[in-house]
Amino acid sequence: MVNTLKDLLQEEIKDLYDAEKQLVKALPKMAKAAQSEELRSGFEEHLEATKGHVSRLEEVFRALDAKAKGKTCEAMKGLVAEGQQAMEEHDESELRDIVLIGAAKRVEHYEMAAYQTVIKLAEAMGEENVVELLRETLSEEEETDRRLDAMCDELVEGVANPEEMDEDEESEENETPQRQRKPAATAKTRRAG
């Protein structure tokens, strides 16, 4: 029964603890399903960060003199199931990666909202050590969201304008030899002078 702010904080932390542990199981599957090496690597890096989030929540439990145990996070369960469904419904392509990023962003936004809430509760209780630990994780979740956004922008641009992407690649290839020739010509000019 939740009767106090401390009870509420502990219940919310249990929910987050379960959510993070569910992600530890889901992220390897998402990484395996990703087509883009950058996205695969991003999921693998976030898996390591998420393991750190679990450890940090265990520190929070200790700081609150509570046993580290989760309570099933139904929201995360649904978000993970949605991500799994997305992987199954889309062929291996850039579109699947975009869908995977969408699923991952939904998870990040859920987590950010949850961490913001528990930070407010911990602040109200004067639990500065807990606040510091939770803010560290929130900051990492926000950074992951920004990285996902940037990857999504690149993928959407590539799918929406494949001709422009090909042209950009060609112009980069054409520019490279010119850049290399200029310094050589400059060196000849110096020798001649």
C-alpha positions as CSV (number, residue, x, y, z in Angstrom):
1,M,0.0,0.0,0.0
2,V,1.3,3.4,-0.9
3,N,0.7,5.8,2.0
4,T,3.7,8.1,1.9
5,L,5.9,9.9,-0.6
6,K,8.7,7.5,0.2
7,D,6.3,4.5,-0.6
8,L,5.4,6.2,-3.9
9,L,9.1,6.8,-4.7
10,Q,10.0,3.2,-4.0
11,E,7.1,1.9,-6.1
12,E,8.1,4.1,-9.0
13,I,11.8,2.9,-8.7
14,K,10.6,-0.7,-8.7
15,D,8.7,0.0,-11.9
16,L,11.8,1.6,-13.5
17,Y,14.0,-1.2,-12.3
18,D,11.8,-3.7,-14.1
19,A,11.6,-1.5,-17.2
20,E,15.4,-1.3,-17.4
21,K,15.8,-5.0,-17.0
22,Q,13.3,-5.7,-19.7
23,L,15.4,-3.4,-22.0
24,V,18.5,-5.4,-21.2
25,K,16.8,-8.4,-22.8
26,A,15.2,-6.5,-25.7
27,L,18.2,-4.4,-26.9
28,P,20.3,-7.3,-28.2
29,K,17.3,-8.4,-30.4
30,M,16.9,-4.8,-31.7
31,A,20.7,-4.7,-32.5
32,K,20.5,-7.9,-34.4
33,A,17.5,-6.7,-36.4
34,A,19.1,-3.4,-37.4
35,Q,20.5,-3.1,-40.9
36,S,22.5,0.0,-40.4
37,E,25.9,-0.6,-38.7
38,E,25.5,2.8,-36.9
39,L,22.1,1.8,-35.5
40,R,23.3,-1.7,-34.5
41,S,26.3,-0.1,-32.8
42,G,24.0,2.4,-31.1
43,F,21.8,-0.3,-29.7
44,E,24.8,-2.2,-28.4
45,E,26.2,0.9,-26.7
46,H,22.8,1.6,-25.2
47,L,22.7,-2.0,-23.9
48,E,25.9,-1.3,-21.9
49,A,24.5,2.0,-20.7
50,T,21.2,0.3,-19.7
51,K,23.1,-2.3,-17.6
52,G,24.7,0.7,-15.9
53,H,21.1,2.1,-15.3
54,V,20.2,-1.1,-13.6
55,S,23.2,-0.9,-11.3
56,R,22.5,2.7,-10.6
57,L,18.9,1.9,-9.6
58,E,20.3,-0.8,-7.2
59,E,22.4,2.0,-5.6
60,V,19.2,4.0,-5.3
61,F,17.5,1.1,-3.5
62,R,20.4,1.0,-1.1
63,A,20.3,4.7,-0.5
64,L,16.6,4.4,0.3
65,D,17.2,1.3,2.6
66,A,15.0,-0.8,0.3
67,K,15.4,-4.2,-1.3
68,A,16.3,-4.1,-5.0
69,K,13.4,-5.7,-6.7
70,G,11.2,-4.8,-9.6
71,K,7.5,-4.7,-10.1
72,T,6.3,-5.6,-13.6
73,C,6.3,-2.5,-15.8
74,E,3.4,-3.0,-18.0
75,A,4.1,0.1,-20.1
76,M,7.6,-1.2,-21.0
77,K,6.2,-4.7,-21.7
78,G,3.9,-3.1,-24.3
79,L,6.6,-0.9,-25.8
80,V,9.0,-3.9,-26.1
81,A,6.1,-6.0,-27.7
82,E,5.5,-3.2,-30.2
83,G,9.2,-3.1,-31.1
84,Q,9.2,-6.9,-31.6
85,Q,6.1,-6.7,-33.8
86,A,7.8,-3.9,-35.9
87,M,10.8,-6.2,-36.4
88,E,8.6,-9.0,-37.6
89,E,6.4,-6.9,-39.9
90,H,9.1,-5.2,-41.9
91,D,11.7,-6.6,-44.3
92,E,15.4,-6.0,-43.8
93,S,15.7,-2.5,-45.1
94,E,16.2,1.2,-44.2
95,L,12.4,1.2,-43.4
96,R,12.9,-1.4,-40.8
97,D,15.6,0.7,-39.2
98,I,13.3,3.7,-39.2
99,V,10.6,1.7,-37.5
100,L,13.2,0.3,-34.9
101,I,14.3,3.9,-34.2
102,G,10.6,4.9,-33.7
103,A,10.2,2.0,-31.2
104,A,13.4,2.9,-29.4
105,K,12.4,6.6,-29.2
106,R,9.0,5.6,-27.6
107,V,11.0,3.7,-25.0
108,E,13.3,6.6,-24.4
109,H,10.4,9.1,-24.0
110,Y,8.7,6.7,-21.5
111,E,11.9,6.4,-19.5
112,M,12.6,10.1,-19.6
113,A,9.1,10.9,-18.2
114,A,9.5,8.2,-15.5
115,Y,13.0,9.5,-14.4
116,Q,11.7,13.1,-14.4
117,T,8.9,12.0,-12.0
118,V,11.1,10.0,-9.6
119,I,13.6,12.9,-9.5
120,K,10.8,15.3,-8.4
121,L,9.8,12.8,-5.7
122,A,13.4,12.4,-4.5
123,E,13.9,16.2,-4.5
124,A,10.8,16.6,-2.4
125,M,12.1,14.1,0.1
126,G,15.6,15.8,0.2
127,E,17.3,12.6,-1.1
128,E,20.1,14.5,-2.9
129,N,22.2,11.4,-3.4
130,V,19.3,9.6,-5.1
131,V,18.5,12.7,-7.2
132,E,22.1,12.8,-8.4
133,L,22.0,9.1,-9.5
134,L,18.7,9.5,-11.2
135,R,19.8,12.7,-13.0
136,E,22.8,10.9,-14.4
137,T,20.6,8.3,-16.0
138,L,18.1,10.8,-17.2
139,S,21.0,12.7,-19.0
140,E,22.1,9.5,-20.7
141,E,18.5,8.7,-21.8
142,E,18.3,12.2,-23.3
143,E,21.6,11.8,-25.1
144,T,20.4,8.5,-26.5
145,D,17.2,10.2,-27.7
146,R,19.2,12.9,-29.5
147,R,21.4,10.2,-31.2
148,L,18.4,8.3,-32.3
149,D,16.9,11.5,-33.7
150,A,20.0,12.2,-35.8
151,M,20.1,8.6,-37.1
152,C,16.4,8.8,-38.0
153,D,17.0,12.1,-39.9
154,E,19.7,10.5,-42.0
155,L,17.7,7.4,-42.8
156,V,14.5,9.2,-43.6
157,E,16.5,11.6,-45.9
158,G,18.1,8.7,-47.7
159,V,14.8,6.9,-48.2
160,A,13.0,10.1,-49.3
161,N,15.7,11.4,-51.6
162,P,17.8,8.4,-52.8
163,E,19.0,10.3,-55.9
164,E,20.4,13.2,-53.8
165,M,22.2,10.8,-51.5
166,D,23.8,9.2,-54.6
167,E,24.8,12.6,-56.0
168,D,26.3,13.6,-52.6
169,E,28.4,10.5,-52.6
170,E,29.5,11.0,-56.2
171,S,30.4,14.7,-55.5
172,E,32.4,13.6,-52.4
173,E,34.3,11.1,-54.5
174,N,34.9,13.7,-57.2
175,E,36.1,16.3,-54.7
176,T,38.7,14.1,-53.0
177,P,41.1,13.9,-56.0
178,Q,40.9,17.7,-56.6
179,R,41.7,18.3,-53.0
180,Q,44.7,16.0,-53.2
181,R,46.0,17.7,-56.4
182,K,46.0,21.3,-55.1
183,P,48.6,20.7,-52.4
184,A,50.8,19.0,-54.9
185,A,50.6,21.9,-57.3
186,T,51.3,24.3,-54.5
187,A,54.4,22.3,-53.6
188,K,55.7,22.5,-57.2
189,T,55.1,26.2,-57.2
190,R,57.2,26.6,-54.1
191,R,60.0,24.6,-55.5
192,A,60.0,26.5,-58.7
193,G,60.1,29.9,-56.9
